Amino acid sequence: MKQVFLIMLGVMVGWLANEFTSQSTEDVNPTSLEQQWPQKQESRSIEQSAQNSVCSCPKESDIVNTPNEANKPHSAESLNELLLARRFNDAVRMYATSVNTGAGDSTQKKTVILNYLDNLFEKADYEPFIELTDVFLADFYSDIDVLLKLARFNQKLEYYTEAVDQFQLALSYAYRTNDITKINNNYESFFQEVDEHLTSGGRWSELINLYLYAAVAGRQNTADKFRLAEVYLMAGEYIHGRALLMELSSDIDLGDKAKDLISKLDGQNGVDQPANNRSVNRQSERVALTRRGSHYLVPLGLESQTLNLVLDTGASLTTITRQKFDQISHGLNVRLVDTRLFNTANGITRGNVYLVDQLQLGPFYLSNIEIAIMDFDMGGQADGLLGMNTLRNFQFEIDQDSNELVLQLRN
């Protein structure tokens, strides 16, 4: 059976659609650098969310029972039976009823659900994990415990940028000090573990992408900058590494350390500049951009088709609208990878992810790139989003004077 993987894509595509229809600069993708995560006034605990009609508030009579279950009390044990039978809608309704009616067993039932998710996680039983998470968050979207489990789930699948999104989403709903502390501690552990894992494999490009994505999400301090500079240098990207060290040279805590490393890189103290200075010698190319309000459209080649995508560094995955994909998919050499969950302006929704043999960005050809297909409206002026899973293959910058995307292929 096809495994179904989870990504919480940091893209709220409904906001982008409004941008193209209204030309308002306030509807930028909320996962991009200029935007914040969901508004603080939506932050509520599970119990508060239920009491304020965040969830569908079912009566006990709404829960569908089989004849053998009709006379069973709605206890934690019966909830566990529903989970084992994979009747997830009924299970969440039962839990919601306990929350809404103020029953004293809601905490116990929540524990049953969390333990069941843990069991699925440990067994790598991905499909029911996604299904239960989807159903649960449709009603209790601000539940921090489940959001943290999703972040760790993404980490296990090596969807690291999506895990960053999930941690940030959980943080946006946290208002109690202990919840904020729990989220931050989990995030720090996650980042350290991923850094060590990618470093051990010399996967510098992926690690650079993760640090850059975290910076876009507002998760970068001076220590992270210094570490990113080190990673740049280990990847042979001398110019970018040195530029970051120069920024840190006046820092009260890391300034001396940054200056020492700059001196070594510049050939002082008997240490030569790195011979493998790839970023100096590699040629850059320019791709013309089209300005649309506060966004830029980038032409992307997909076999014989040309797509116009919004450049979005806050999107972890390149995404195409369902309408456009249906128009061009006949004859395309693409392979369905899995179905994943995405966080959109309208809540959690499912989308298909395909593996594309080849994409063309400017003069560059990229192989084996994933694209997500989702139902959303870009106002007829764009076909989707150009995300970081494509852009991470390059060192890139936007030349706003000439409206061009400057690309330099990473090794």
N, C-alpha and C positions, 0 to 999 in steps of 0.2 A: 504493500500500500504506500502510495506516495506520501512522504513526510511533508508536513506543512509547517513552515517556519514562520517566525514572528518578527516583524519589524514594526516599530512605531515610528513611522516616518515623520521627521520634524518639519512637516509642511502642512499648513492649513490653507488648502487650495481655494476655498471659497472666498477668502479675502482677496486673492489675486484676481479672481473673476470680477469682483466689484471694481478693482483698479482699472480694468480695461473698459468697463461699461461706464464708469463715472469719471475716470481720470483723476480720482482722488489719490493723494499720496498717503492717506491714512490707512489704506487697505493692503499694505505690504505684507508678504508672507510673515506670519508671526514667529517663524523660526529663523528669520534672517537677522543680521547684526543689529539693525536699527530698532527691532521690535522686542517687546517683552513677552513673557509667557502668559497664559490665560489670566484674566483679571483677578485681582486679589479678592474682590467681593464675592467671587464664586467659591472661595475656600471654606469648606465646611467639613466637619467630621462625618463619619458614616451615619451616626444617629441623627445629627442635625440635617444632613442631606435628605434622609428619609422623611423626617418630620416636615420638611419644607418642600416636599413633592419633587425632589430631584429624581427619585426612583419612581417606577410605576408601583403604586401602593396597593397591592392586591389584598383582597380579603382571603381568609382561609378557604372560603368556598371556591375561590378561583383556582386553587391547586388541583390539578387533575390527578385522580387516584385510580388505580386499577381495583377491581373487586376485592382482591386480597389485602389491599392497603386501606380500604375505605374506612375501617374502624380503628386504624392505628392513630395514636396521638402524634402530633407534629413535633416529635422530639428530635434531639440531636442524632439519635440512632436511626430514625426514619429518614432524616436528611442524608445521612451517610449512605443509606440504601439507595436513595435517588441518585446520588453521585456515582455509586458503583454501577448503577444501571444506565449511567450517562444520560439521565433525564435532567439536564442542567437547567433548563428553563423552570421546571417545577422546583428544583432545589433552590434556585435563587428567589423564586416567589415565596417559598417557605421561610427563608431567611429574612426577606423583606417584611413579611407579615410579623415576624417576631420583633423586628426593629420598630415598625410602625405602631404596633399595639403596646409597646413597652414591656414585652414579656421578658422575664428575667433570664431567659436562656439564649439571648441573641449573641452574647460574647462566646458562649460555648459553641453555638452553631458557626460563628465566624471562624473559630479555631478548627472546626471540622473541615470547612472549605479550604483554609490555608494548608492544613495537613494533607488534604487530597491533592492540592496543587504541588506541594513538595514531593509527594510520591510520584506524580506524573513527571516532574522535573528529573528526579533521580533515575527513573526508568527510561528517560528520553522518549516518553510517549507524547509527542509534540501535538498531534492533532487534537486530542481531547483537552490538552492544556490550553491551546488557543481558543477552542470552542467555549470552554468554561470561562476563561478570562474575558472573552468577547461579551458573553451574556452578563457576567457580573458587572463589568465596567459600563455597560449600557445603562445600568441603573445607579451604580455607585462609582461614578467616574472619578471621584476625588479620593478614593480609598488608597491611602499611602502604602499600606502593607502589600496590597496586590500590585500597585505600580512598581514598588521596589522589586518584587519577584519578577516582574516583566523585564526590568532593567538587567537583572542577573541572568534571566533567560536569554536576552539578547547577547550578553557577554559570552555565555556558553556557546552560542552559535557564531561567535566572532562578528556580530553586527555591532561594532563598538560605537559608532556614531549614533546609532539608534538608541543604544543604552544611555548615552549622554542625554539625549532628548528625554528619555523616560525619567532619569534622575531630576532633570530640570522641571519636568511637568509635576512630579511629586512635590518638589520644593515650592512650586507656585501655589499649591493647595495647603501647605503647612503653615499653621499659625501658632502652634504650641511649641515652646522651646525644646521639649524633649523630641518632638517629631523632626524639627529642623536639625537638631544634633544627630539624630539617627540617620537622616538622609545624607548629611554631609559626611558622616563617618563611613557610611556605605560607599559613597562616591569616591572618597579618598582611597579606600581599600581597592575598589574596582580599578581606579586609574593606576595605582601602583602595580597591581597584578598584571594588568594589560601591558604596561610599560616593560615590566620584566619579561613577559612572555614574548613580545615582539622583538625586544632587544636580543634575547637569547637566540632568536632565529635570524637576526640581521635584517628584519623587515622594516627598514628605515622609512620607506615611502609611506607605508601604512601608519607608522608611528607619527610621522610629520603630519599626515592628514588628520589624525586624531587630535593632536595638540592644536592644530589650526581650527578644527571644528569646535573644540571646547572653548577656544577664544571667541569664536562667533557667538557661542551660547552664553558668553559672559563668565566663563569659568577659567580665567587665566590670571595668576598672580606673578610676582617677580621671579619666584622660584621656578614656576612653570616656564617662563620665558627663558631663563638660563638653561633649563633642561632641553628646551626646544633648540636653543643655539647649539648645545652639545650634539643633539641628534642630527642637526643640519651638517655639522662638521664630520660626524661619523659617516654620513651619507655622501660626503665629498662636496657638499654645497657650501663652499667657502664664503661666497659673497653674502648669502642670507644669514649664515651663522655669525659672521663678523658684524653685520649690521645690527643684529640683536644684541650682541655683546657691547657694541658702542652705545646702544640705548641704555644698557644697564651699568655703564661705567661710572655714572654719577649716583647710583643707588647706594643708600647708606649701609645696607647689609651685604650686597653682592658686588658693589663697585670694584673693590680691590681684586676680587676673584676674577671678574670680567676683564679687568686691565691686564692681569697676569696672563690670561689665556690669549688676549689680543697680541701681547708682546711675543708670545711663543709662535703664534700663527704668522706674525710678520717677520719671522726669521731672527728675532733677537734671542739672546741667551743661548745661541748655538743651535736653535731649533729652526729648521727650514719650513717654509710655507708648504702645505700639502701638495705633493706632486700631482695627485689625482684631483685637480681642481676642475671638476666637470662643469660647474656652473659658469666658469669664465669662458670656456671654449665652445660651449654648445650654442648653436644658432637659434635665435628666437624668430617666430613668425607672427603675423598679425592677421586677425579675422575681423572683418567689418561688423559692427553692431548697429542695430536699429533701436533708437530711443523710443520708449512708450511710457510716458509719464515719468515715474521714478525708477522704471525698470529698463533693462536692456534685453533685446531679442537677439539670439544667436542662431545662425543656420547650422543645422546638424544633418549630416547625410546618413540615411538608413537605406542601404542598397541603392535602388534607383530613386528613392524618395528623398525630398528635402523637407525637414521639419523646422519650424521656427519656435524655439524654446526660450522661456524666460531664464536668464542666468540667475541662479539662486544658490548662494553659498550656504544658505541655511537649510537646503534640502539634501538629505543624505543620499537619496536615490533619484536618478533621472526618471522622470515620469511623463507619460503620454496620456492624453485624454482618451477615454473609451471611444468617443465618436471618431476621432482621427484614426485611431488604431483600426477600427472596423473598416474605414475607408481604404486603408493601405495594406492591410494584413494579408490579403489574398496573394499567395505566391512568395511571401516573405520567408526567409530561412531563419525562423526563430523557434525556440524550444521552451515549452512551459516548464518552469522550475518548481514553483510552488505557489500557494496562496498565503498571503500575509495580512495582518491587521495594520491599518494606518489610522493615525489620529488626524482628523480633518475638522473643519469648522462646524460640521454637522455631527460630530462625535466619531466614535469608532466605526470604521467600515472596512470591508474586505476588498482586496484587489489582487489581481494575478501578476506574477513576476515572470518575465521571460528572459532567456539568455539569447543575446544577439551575437551572431558570428562576427560582425564588423560594423563599426560606426566610423564616420569621417567628421573630424572637426578641423576646419581649415585644411592644411595639407597633410594632416596627421591621420593615420588609420589606427583604430583601437580594436582589439579582438576580445571576444568573450566578455561583453559588458551586459550587466543586468538592467532591465528597464521595467518599471511598474506601470500597469494599465489600470486607470481608475476612472470612475464616473464623476467628472467635475467640469465646470464650464469656464473657459478662459475668455469668454466674450467674443469669440470668433477671430481674435487677433493673435492668438498664440496657440500652439499645439501641446504645450506642457511645460515642464521645468527641466532645466539642465542642472543636475545635482552633483554633489561632491564625489560620487563614485566614478564619474567621468572626469571631473576637473582635477582630481587628485593625481592623475597621471602627468600633470603639468605643474611647473611653476608659472603662475599667471598673475596678470594685473590688468586693470582697465585703464586705458588712456582716455580720459574724459575729454581732452581737447580734440582728439581726432575721432572719438567714438569707435575705438578699436580694442579688441581683446588681444593682449600680448601673451603669447604662449611659448614656453620652453619645455620641451619634453624631458621628463625625469628619466633617469636610467632605470 
